[in-house]
């Protein structure tokens, strides 16, 4: 059963408030539970981001569907969660704090959330300034530093000179050995297989795969420049 089918099944448990539903979860106890909690959180934060640029159109669900390949038959459940989140009186910070609490010991999951939100923001071809402010605020609530956010953003928006050091999150004066060790750690932490094992929905592993490709490309650029 796909994650989208499971979301349709728990619609009644969500009720009229996504924030209340997330608040009731103490800690995901299994991969399927973690998977659906993660996905509902991304949908909810994506819905709030849809308002971040001050323009709400009928294309948001379509954009989410394009990014995460939601089957047409399951679109109704996703749309229900999306619309509930948009109408919820709770602000986006409530969703962000709840996810930060649930995945406090798994920062890679929270980074997956930020990456997923960037993918949604880019679905219309551009990340608007208010969306960027929103994303930075969510990252801060998750406990990421400004440098962490710059590293994440660099994977999605081309930084000045497409700086590979920003993408890897390491100083350009780091030694060759430090660069190698840092790169190997990033590969271990962000390999798609690790995220599947942690319970992330298989439908969303494409996000992790693209992230690893950006990390590999940045390291290859540095390796060429340094003759590593």
N, C-alpha and C positions, 0 to 999 in steps of 0.2 A: 504494500500500500504506500502511495507517495505521501510526501509531507502535505501536499495540497488537499488530498482526500482526508487526512487526519484533521486538518484545520476545519474542514466542512463538518466533521463529526463533533468538534468541541464548540461549535458556534453557540449552542444552548448554554454551555458552561460559562462562556464569556459574558453573556447577558447584555446589558446596555453600556458597559464600561470596560474598555480594554485595560485601563490603568488599575481598576479594582481586581480584575482577573490576574494580572501580573503580581499585584501586591499580595495575593493569597498564596502564591507559590513560595515556599520556604527555600527550597533548593532542588534543582532538577536531579532526580535520583537515578535516571537511566538515560541511555542515548536517545531513545524516541522522545522522552519527555524534554530533554535538553534541546533536541532538534526543533520541536514545536514551539517551545518557549522562545528560542532564538528567533525563529521565523516570524512569530507574531510580534515580537519586539521590533524586528526590522520593518515589518509592514506598518506598525504604529508610528515609528519614528519617520518612516518614509512619507506617511500621510501628513504628519506635522510639517515636514520639510516642503511638501507641496504648496504650503501657504507661505513659506519663508520669503519667496520673491514677490509676494503680494498678488500673485496671479494664480488662480485655481481654475483649471480647465477640465474638460472631460477626457483628457488624454493621460491622466496620471496612472490609472489602472492599466491602460494599454502599455505605458512605459514600463511599469513594474513587470507586466507579463513578458515584454520583450527582453528585459534584462534577465529574468529568472525562469523564462520558458514555462509559464503556467499553462497547463492544458485548458482548452476552451471549456471543457465540462466542469472544471474546478474553479473557474473564474468567479462564480457567484460567491463562494466562501471567502475568497481573498478580497473581493469588493466589499463584502459585508464588514470584515475586520477593518479595512481601509477607511470606509465611511464612518464606522463607529469611532475610530481614532480621531478623524477630522472633527467630529462633533463633540468629542469628549471635552468636558470642562477642564480636565487636567491638562497642564502644559507639557511641552515636550520634555522639560527637565524632570518631570515625574517619571516618565517612561525610562529616561536615561539613568536616573538614580536606581530604579528598580532593576534594570539589567546590570548595572554596575555592582549592585548587591548580590545578585544571583550568580554572577560569573567573576566574583572578586579574585578568586584563585586561578582564573584562566584568562589572563589578559589577551591571549591570542584570539579567543572568541570575541572579545570586545573589539579587537582590531578588525576582525571579520565584519562586525557590524558597521564600523566606519567605512571599510572598503565597499560594502554592499550599498551604503547610502551614497557614496561617491558615484557608483555605477548608476543608481537611480537618477541622481542629479545630472549626470552626463547624457541621459537618454534623449534629451531634446537637443543635444549638440553643444551645449554650453553649461557651465556652472556659474550661476548668477552670484553677485557679490553677497546678497543676503543669504543665499544657500551656503556660501563659504563660511560666513560668520556663524551660521547655525551649526555646521559641521564642526567647526573649531570649538564651539561651546559644548557640544555633545562629547567631543574628545576630552575636553577638560573635566567634565563630570565623570567620565570613565577613568580619570586619573592619568591621562597622557600629558606629557609636558609639551611646551611649545615646539621643542626640537622633535619630539615624537610626531607631532602633527605635521611638521614640515616634511618629515620623512614619508609619512603616509600620503600627503598631498602630492609629493613629487612623483609618486607612482601613477597619478591620474592627470595631473596638470603639468605641462612641461615647464620646469623651473628655468631660471636664468642659465643659459648655456647648457641646459639639460644636465646639470651637475650630478655625476654618478655618486659622489660622496654624500650628497643630500639624500639621494634615493636609498643608499645603504645606511644612512644615519651614523656616519663616522667622519672624523676630522680628516682634512686632506693632508695633514702632517703626520698621520699615523704611520707606523712602520709597516713594511711589507708583511711581516709576520702577524701584526695586529689586524691588518686588512684581511689576510687569509682566514684567521681565526674568527673574525667577526662575520665574514661571509659564510663560513661553514655553519656557524650558529644560526644565522638567518635562514639558511636552507633547511636546517633541522626543524626550526620553529615554525616555518611557514610551508613546509611540504604538504601538498594536498592530502596525501595518505594520512598524515597526522590529524588533519581536521576531520576526515571521515571517521577515523578511530575515536575522535572526541565526541562524535555524535552530530556533526554538522550535516545538514541535508545534502544528499548527493546532487540534487538539482542546483545547489549553490557552489559546488566545488570549482566551477569555472572561474569564480572570483579569485579563489586561492591560486588556481593555475596561472591566471594572468599576472597576479602579484609576483609569483615566483619567476615568471619570465622577465619581468621588469628588474627584479633583483639580479638575475643571472646576466642580463644585458649590461647592467651598471658595473658589475664586477668584471665582466669581459672587457669593458672599455678601460677600466683602471688597470687591468692586467696587461693590456696592450701598451698603455702609456708607461708602465713601470717595467715592462719586459719580465713579468712574473712567469 
